[in-house]
Amino acid sequence: MLLLELLLLIIMISIPLIPFLWAWLKGSKKLKILHEKYCRALEVTFRRLLGASTSFTIISPLESVYEATNRVKVAGKVWLADRRAYFYYFAKIFRPINDMISFSISTSFTPGCCLIIVSRERGKLVEQALAYTEQLEYVDIRGLKDYFILTDNVVGIRHILDEFIVQELVNMKKKILYIVMDYTAPNVEFYIETNEKDYTMVIPRAVMLIKNIMDRAGRISPRRETIDTIKKLKRALRPRE
């Protein structure tokens, strides 16, 4: 009788833990699969758009790093939302939960200007960028009201942000956190958000957008007065790990 009561007690205690155990097991498997999917998407994108070969290393269940090399050098990191937490699946009912990918690109040429593009939805990032409005000039580009834009070359920027690039920035406004381009390596840094539903579209589209920006920036004569300013801003904008 005592054994039966003890067994019933164990069962009663265990029942509330089942969803958490299920989430942990399902989430652990999901994280491994996502690392592989993102790795494949990055590999295909860099090979097709940049002719670069890619290496990929998982450093924890939630983080991985990658490198791609050809005429340009690309390095970055993938941060996954923790699918092992039961509350992840509850929160996902109400809003999409995104993962984040960073890109740092060193070009074979010096871009022709400094350019900061920050999504206005990222209030803290905009506040950090605002601190540099004395050294860089704010520019208002038609159609890009969702972005806060700074540069040291307003004339040059208007040649870079053509109709196609402006439209792509608009299309990607929910996915791009920020873009920074300057004269020193890494010459371009940008962060995006994506998830398992849209990564096959978001990753190549974001890289293609940046490639177009870099190509146009390479045709402009560079200015070097703001190098130190951009270095500080890039450090300030990077998400804290």
C-alpha positions in Angstrom: 0.0 0.0 0.0 2.8 2.4 0.9 4.6 1.5 -2.3 1.5 2.3 -4.4 1.0 5.6 -2.6 4.7 6.5 -3.2 4.4 5.6 -6.9 1.3 7.7 -7.3 3.1 10.6 -5.6 6.0 10.3 -8.0 3.6 10.3 -10.9 1.8 13.3 -9.7 5.0 15.2 -9.2 6.3 14.1 -12.6 3.3 15.1 -14.7 3.9 18.9 -14.5 7.5 18.3 -15.5 6.6 16.5 -18.7 6.2 19.6 -20.9 9.5 21.0 -19.7 11.3 17.6 -20.4 9.6 17.5 -23.8 10.7 21.0 -24.7 14.3 20.3 -23.6 14.5 17.1 -25.7 12.7 18.6 -28.8 14.6 21.9 -28.5 18.1 20.2 -28.2 17.4 18.3 -31.4 16.0 21.5 -33.1 19.1 23.5 -32.2 21.4 21.0 -33.9 19.3 20.9 -37.0 19.2 24.7 -37.2 22.9 25.1 -36.9 23.2 22.7 -39.9 20.6 24.6 -41.9 22.1 28.0 -41.3 25.5 26.7 -42.1 24.3 25.3 -45.4 22.5 28.5 -46.3 25.6 30.6 -45.5 27.8 28.3 -47.4 25.6 28.3 -50.6 25.2 32.1 -50.4 28.9 32.9 -50.1 29.8 30.5 -52.8 27.2 31.8 -55.3 27.5 35.6 -54.5 31.2 35.9 -53.5 32.8 32.8 -54.9 34.0 32.1 -51.3 34.5 28.8 -49.4 33.1 28.6 -45.9 34.1 26.9 -42.7 31.6 26.6 -39.8 32.2 25.7 -36.1 29.6 25.1 -33.4 30.9 26.5 -30.1 27.8 25.9 -27.9 24.2 24.7 -28.4 23.2 28.4 -29.0 26.3 29.8 -30.8 28.4 29.0 -33.9 31.0 30.9 -35.8 31.9 30.9 -39.5 34.5 32.2 -41.9 34.5 32.6 -45.7 37.4 33.6 -47.9 38.0 34.5 -51.5 38.6 38.1 -52.8 36.9 39.2 -49.6 37.1 37.8 -46.1 33.9 37.2 -44.2 33.6 36.2 -40.5 30.6 36.1 -38.3 28.5 34.4 -35.7 25.1 32.8 -35.3 23.1 33.2 -32.1 20.1 30.9 -31.7 17.0 31.5 -29.5 16.9 28.7 -26.9 14.4 26.2 -28.1 15.0 24.0 -25.0 13.0 26.4 -22.8 9.3 25.5 -22.6 8.4 29.2 -22.5 9.9 29.6 -26.0 7.0 27.7 -27.5 4.5 29.6 -25.4 6.0 33.0 -26.5 6.1 31.9 -30.1 2.3 31.7 -30.2 2.1 35.5 -29.8 5.1 36.7 -31.8 7.9 35.3 -34.0 11.1 34.4 -32.2 14.2 35.2 -34.3 17.8 34.1 -34.3 20.6 36.6 -35.1 23.5 36.4 -37.5 26.4 38.8 -37.7 28.6 39.5 -40.8 32.0 41.2 -40.8 33.5 41.7 -44.3 37.0 42.9 -45.2 37.1 44.0 -48.8 40.0 44.1 -51.2 39.4 47.9 -51.8 38.7 50.9 -49.6 35.0 51.9 -49.6 34.4 55.5 -50.7 32.6 56.7 -47.6 31.5 55.9 -44.1 27.9 54.8 -43.8 25.7 54.0 -40.8 22.2 52.5 -41.3 20.3 51.7 -38.1 16.7 50.4 -37.9 14.6 52.9 -36.1 12.9 50.0 -34.4 16.1 49.4 -32.5 15.8 52.3 -30.1 18.9 51.6 -28.1 21.0 51.3 -31.3 19.6 54.6 -32.6 20.5 56.3 -29.3 24.1 55.0 -29.6 24.4 56.3 -33.1 22.9 59.7 -32.2 26.1 60.3 -30.1 28.1 60.6 -33.3 25.9 63.1 -35.1 28.6 65.8 -34.5 31.2 63.9 -36.4 28.9 62.4 -39.0 26.1 64.0 -41.0 22.5 62.8 -40.7 21.0 62.2 -44.2 17.3 61.9 -45.1 16.8 59.4 -48.0 13.4 59.3 -49.5 11.7 56.0 -48.8 14.0 55.1 -45.8 12.0 56.7 -43.0 12.4 53.4 -41.1 16.1 53.9 -40.8 18.5 56.3 -39.1 21.3 57.1 -41.5 24.6 58.8 -40.9 27.6 59.4 -43.3 30.6 61.6 -43.9 29.8 61.9 -47.6 26.2 62.9 -48.4 26.8 63.3 -52.1 28.5 59.8 -52.3 25.7 58.2 -50.3 23.1 59.4 -52.7 25.0 57.6 -55.5 25.2 54.4 -53.4 21.6 54.2 -52.3 19.9 53.9 -55.6 16.3 52.9 -56.2 17.0 49.1 -56.0 19.0 49.3 -52.8 16.4 51.6 -51.2 13.6 49.2 -52.1 15.6 46.3 -50.7 16.2 48.1 -47.4 12.5 48.7 -47.2 11.8 45.1 -47.9 14.3 44.0 -45.2 13.4 46.5 -42.6 12.1 43.8 -40.2 15.3 41.8 -40.6 18.2 44.3 -40.6 19.4 45.6 -37.2 22.2 47.8 -38.6 24.8 48.2 -41.3 28.1 49.9 -40.8 30.6 50.6 -43.7 33.9 52.4 -43.2 37.5 52.6 -44.4 39.2 50.1 -42.1 38.8 46.3 -41.8 36.3 44.9 -41.3 35.0 47.4 -43.9 31.4 46.3 -43.5 29.6 45.0 -40.5 25.9 44.1 -40.3 23.5 42.1 -38.2 20.2 40.5 -39.3 17.5 38.5 -37.6 15.9 35.4 -39.2 14.3 32.2 -38.3 13.7 28.7 -39.6 10.8 29.8 -41.7 12.5 32.5 -43.7 16.2 32.0 -43.5 16.5 30.7 -47.0 15.2 34.0 -48.3 16.7 36.4 -45.7 20.3 35.3 -45.7 21.0 35.5 -49.5 18.9 38.6 -49.9 20.8 40.4 -47.1 24.2 39.4 -48.5 23.2 40.5 -52.0 22.0 43.8 -50.7 25.4 44.4 -48.9 27.3 43.2 -52.0 25.5 45.9 -54.1 26.3 48.6 -51.5 29.9 47.5 -51.4 30.2 47.5 -55.2 28.8 51.0 -55.5 31.0 52.3 -52.6 34.1 51.0 -54.4 33.5 53.5 -57.2 33.7 56.5 -54.9 36.9 58.2 -53.8 37.4 57.6 -50.0 37.6 60.2 -47.2 39.6 59.2 -44.1 38.7 61.9 -41.6 36.2 59.8 -39.6 38.1 56.5 -39.1 38.3 56.8 -35.3 34.7 57.8 -35.0 33.5 54.8 -36.9 35.7 52.4 -34.9 34.1 53.6 -31.7 30.6 53.4 -33.1 31.0 49.8 -34.4 32.1 48.8 -30.9 29.1 50.5 -29.3 26.6 49.0 -31.7 27.7 45.4 -31.3 25.2 43.4 -29.2 26.6 42.4 -25.9 27.3 38.6 -25.8 
